[in-house]
């Protein structure tokens, strides 16, 4: 598996029982920038995306921990109940998926 650090933007992640097996880079979702910040964080992330979408946060092993429907633009998602470590954030709309690594301090 190739990992380019917490700033990497991902196209897809393949989950299997063994954990994540592939990560592919992607810069945008439907040719529109997707941002979540701060990263790393302790309490929350803000997700900026100008379309309705869903955000999902998984453990690195693929266990779904948080799912939230996004409205347009600034969305705040609390993550203060998550332990320190790395997580996968997946943002999806009807046609595309954006994924990236989130670091909880």
Backbone bond lengths (Angstrom), bond angles and torsions (degrees), N, CA, C in turn:
res aa  C-N    CA-C-N  psi(-1)  N-CA   C-N-CA  omega(-1)  CA-C   N-CA-C  phi
1 X - - - 1.447 - - 1.525 108.54 -
2 X 1.311 117.15 134.05 1.453 122.49 177.55 1.515 107.93 -100.79
3 X 1.322 117.05 128.58 1.459 122.24 178.83 1.509 107.71 -129.61
4 X 1.309 117.47 126.90 1.451 121.44 -175.79 1.516 112.56 -102.60
5 X 1.316 119.47 12.83 1.452 122.03 176.95 1.509 112.79 104.49
6 X 1.346 117.07 176.16 1.460 121.08 -173.91 1.514 114.20 -65.82
7 X 1.330 119.21 -16.84 1.457 120.12 -179.68 1.522 112.15 -89.25
8 X 1.320 118.59 -0.58 1.466 121.19 -179.24 1.520 110.76 -64.74
9 X 1.324 116.20 141.74 1.454 121.70 175.03 1.514 106.53 -109.08
10 X 1.316 116.34 135.81 1.445 120.38 -170.45 1.518 112.29 -116.50
11 X 1.307 116.12 149.36 1.457 122.77 175.79 1.510 110.05 -93.76
12 X 1.304 117.36 -47.37 1.451 119.14 -178.27 1.510 110.64 -151.91
13 X 1.296 114.69 154.66 1.450 122.49 175.14 1.513 106.15 -131.74
14 X 1.307 116.23 132.23 1.459 120.80 179.83 1.521 107.95 -101.48
15 X 1.340 116.70 117.96 1.449 121.95 179.50 1.520 109.90 -96.51
16 X 1.307 116.21 134.56 1.456 123.23 173.03 1.515 107.37 -136.31
17 X 1.313 118.11 171.95 1.453 120.92 178.87 1.522 111.42 -54.92
18 X 1.335 116.74 -32.11 1.456 121.48 -178.38 1.522 112.39 -76.16
19 X 1.334 118.86 -9.18 1.456 122.74 -177.49 1.518 110.26 115.15
20 X 1.321 117.69 -159.98 1.457 123.09 -178.90 1.519 108.68 -73.83
21 X 1.335 117.12 132.71 1.459 120.41 -178.75 1.524 113.25 -115.74
22 X 1.329 118.88 -16.03 1.464 119.90 -179.91 1.514 110.43 -154.38
23 X 1.320 116.38 142.45 1.461 123.04 176.63 1.520 107.05 -135.24
24 X 1.339 116.89 129.83 1.456 121.24 -179.90 1.521 109.77 -122.86
25 X 1.345 118.83 136.92 1.465 121.94 -178.17 1.532 113.27 -70.50
26 X 1.336 115.67 148.38 1.464 122.54 173.20 1.518 107.83 -155.21
27 X 1.312 117.87 141.60 1.458 121.29 -176.74 1.519 113.83 -97.53
28 X 1.320 118.38 -22.32 1.460 118.30 -176.05 1.516 110.80 -154.48
29 X 1.321 115.68 168.82 1.456 123.60 178.09 1.519 106.75 -115.50
30 X 1.348 117.25 117.80 1.476 121.29 -176.28 1.520 111.54 54.57
31 X 1.316 116.61 41.72 1.460 123.39 179.39 1.527 113.15 60.42
32 X 1.310 117.57 21.71 1.452 121.52 176.99 1.516 107.54 -124.77
33 X 1.307 115.50 138.59 1.449 119.91 -176.95 1.528 110.89 -67.53
34 X 1.312 114.94 140.08 1.451 122.48 175.34 1.521 106.44 -117.62
35 X 1.305 116.40 129.73 1.457 119.96 -179.71 1.516 109.11 -131.56
36 X 1.324 116.30 137.39 1.454 119.83 163.43 1.516 106.56 -132.35
37 X 1.300 116.39 142.89 1.458 122.44 -174.94 1.516 108.94 -159.20
38 X 1.294 122.09 164.30 1.458 126.14 -8.48 1.523 110.72 -72.74
39 X 1.290 115.56 157.82 1.461 121.74 177.83 1.518 107.95 -149.00
40 X 1.309 117.47 107.56 1.466 130.67 11.87 1.534 111.70 -75.18
41 X 1.343 114.71 164.22 1.456 122.02 -179.63 1.517 110.23 -144.83
42 X 1.337 115.88 170.87 1.468 121.95 175.05 1.527 111.41 -121.56
43 X 1.336 117.06 -35.50 1.459 120.44 -168.02 1.528 115.51 -113.47
44 X 1.325 118.50 -40.06 1.462 121.12 -173.76 1.526 109.40 -158.26
45 X 1.326 115.13 164.82 1.458 120.59 166.07 1.521 107.84 -125.08
46 X 1.305 115.63 149.17 1.460 122.35 171.99 1.519 106.93 -105.45
47 X 1.321 116.30 135.38 1.459 121.49 179.31 1.518 108.01 -115.85
48 X 1.328 116.37 122.27 1.460 121.99 176.73 1.514 108.70 -108.62
49 X 1.306 116.04 118.46 1.454 122.49 177.24 1.512 106.03 -158.74
50 X 1.326 117.75 134.72 1.462 119.93 -172.03 1.530 113.91 -91.36
51 X 1.303 117.57 20.70 1.466 122.34 175.06 1.524 109.06 -133.14
52 X 1.315 116.84 160.02 1.462 120.03 173.83 1.520 108.38 -71.67
53 X 1.322 115.02 138.17 1.463 120.31 -176.55 1.526 108.64 -157.61
54 X 1.320 115.27 -179.75 1.454 122.62 176.91 1.513 108.25 -121.92
55 X 1.319 117.10 140.09 1.456 121.10 173.77 1.526 108.21 -113.34
56 X 1.317 115.39 136.72 1.458 122.21 176.88 1.523 107.96 -128.97
57 X 1.326 115.89 138.99 1.461 120.39 177.10 1.521 107.66 -120.09
58 X 1.331 114.62 126.43 1.457 123.04 -176.81 1.517 110.66 -118.04
59 X 1.333 116.06 155.27 1.456 119.78 165.16 1.521 107.58 -70.15
60 X 1.302 117.11 166.08 1.462 121.10 176.70 1.530 110.34 -62.33
61 X 1.321 117.27 -26.23 1.466 121.38 178.78 1.528 112.36 -80.21
62 X 1.335 117.89 -6.62 1.461 121.29 175.70 1.520 115.56 100.88
63 X 1.325 118.71 8.03 1.464 121.00 178.70 1.532 109.38 -80.37
64 X 1.333 117.07 124.05 1.458 122.39 178.41 1.521 109.66 -72.22
65 X 1.347 116.33 124.45 1.461 121.60 -178.74 1.526 112.63 -110.22
66 X 1.328 116.98 -38.24 1.470 121.60 -175.60 1.522 108.15 -136.83
67 X 1.324 115.86 136.93 1.471 121.19 171.67 1.530 106.53 -137.08
68 X 1.336 116.17 132.19 1.460 120.17 -178.18 1.522 109.47 -147.60
69 X 1.328 115.54 136.79 1.455 121.35 174.10 1.531 108.02 -78.60
70 X 1.320 116.28 133.08 1.454 121.12 179.66 1.514 109.99 -96.86
71 X 1.320 115.58 144.76 1.449 120.46 168.64 1.524 106.37 -95.46
72 X 1.297 117.88 -178.54 1.460 119.19 179.97 1.518 110.22 -72.10
73 X 1.316 115.89 140.88 1.452 126.98 175.52 1.523 112.59 69.47
74 X 1.323 119.48 -135.08 1.469 123.57 -164.48 1.522 113.26 -67.92
75 X 1.326 115.82 113.89 1.465 123.22 176.70 1.522 108.19 -121.00
76 X 1.314 116.29 135.30 1.465 121.30 178.04 1.518 108.21 -109.98
77 X 1.326 115.67 127.75 1.461 121.32 -179.32 1.517 108.31 -121.95
78 X 1.333 117.48 114.68 1.466 119.87 178.63 1.532 111.08 -67.20
79 X 1.322 116.16 136.26 1.467 121.71 175.98 1.528 110.86 -130.54
80 X 1.341 116.18 13.74 1.466 120.20 -176.95 1.525 113.21 -68.27
81 X 1.327 118.05 -11.03 1.460 120.98 176.93 1.533 112.02 -89.96
82 X 1.345 118.00 -2.33 1.458 121.72 179.21 1.531 110.02 -90.96
83 X 1.316 116.38 146.05 1.464 121.80 177.98 1.527 109.62 -75.33
84 X 1.307 116.61 159.58 1.462 121.55 175.08 1.519 109.72 -57.04
85 X 1.333 116.04 140.63 1.454 120.25 178.66 1.514 111.98 146.80
86 X 1.323 115.81 -166.95 1.463 122.80 -178.50 1.522 110.30 -104.33
87 X 1.330 115.19 140.92 1.456 122.74 179.62 1.520 108.72 -135.89
88 X 1.309 116.65 162.41 1.454 121.92 176.20 1.524 108.11 -107.36
89 X 1.330 115.70 125.72 1.460 121.77 175.26 1.525 107.09 -103.08
90 X 1.325 115.86 126.64 1.461 121.38 178.33 1.524 107.53 -120.29
91 X 1.330 116.36 124.73 1.456 122.47 177.63 1.519 106.59 -116.39
92 X 1.332 116.66 124.62 1.448 119.31 -176.32 1.516 111.26 -136.43
93 X 1.336 114.05 144.16 1.450 119.86 170.50 1.522 106.68 -118.72
94 X 1.323 118.50 -161.81 1.465 120.96 -174.13 1.518 113.55 -65.91
95 X 1.332 118.06 -22.03 1.466 119.17 -172.82 1.525 115.47 -122.92
96 X 1.309 119.66 -20.21 1.463 120.72 -173.61 1.522 111.68 -140.04
97 X 1.344 114.06 165.11 1.463 121.76 179.06 1.519 108.42 -132.15
98 X 1.322 116.48 134.79 1.472 123.95 174.14 1.518 106.41 -118.06
99 X 1.317 117.67 135.11 1.459 121.45 177.66 1.512 110.54 -135.76
100 X 1.310 115.97 147.62 1.454 120.84 176.30 1.531 108.47 -155.49
101 X 1.307 114.86 166.41 1.460 120.74 179.19 1.528 108.58 -90.63
102 X 1.322 116.79 134.92 1.459 124.68 176.11 1.521 107.82 -111.72
103 X 1.313 117.19 133.55 1.457 122.63 176.98 1.518 108.92 -107.29
104 X 1.336 116.46 122.78 1.463 122.54 174.61 1.526 107.52 -100.47
105 X 1.312 116.39 124.99 1.478 121.06 -179.67 1.504 110.78 -83.14
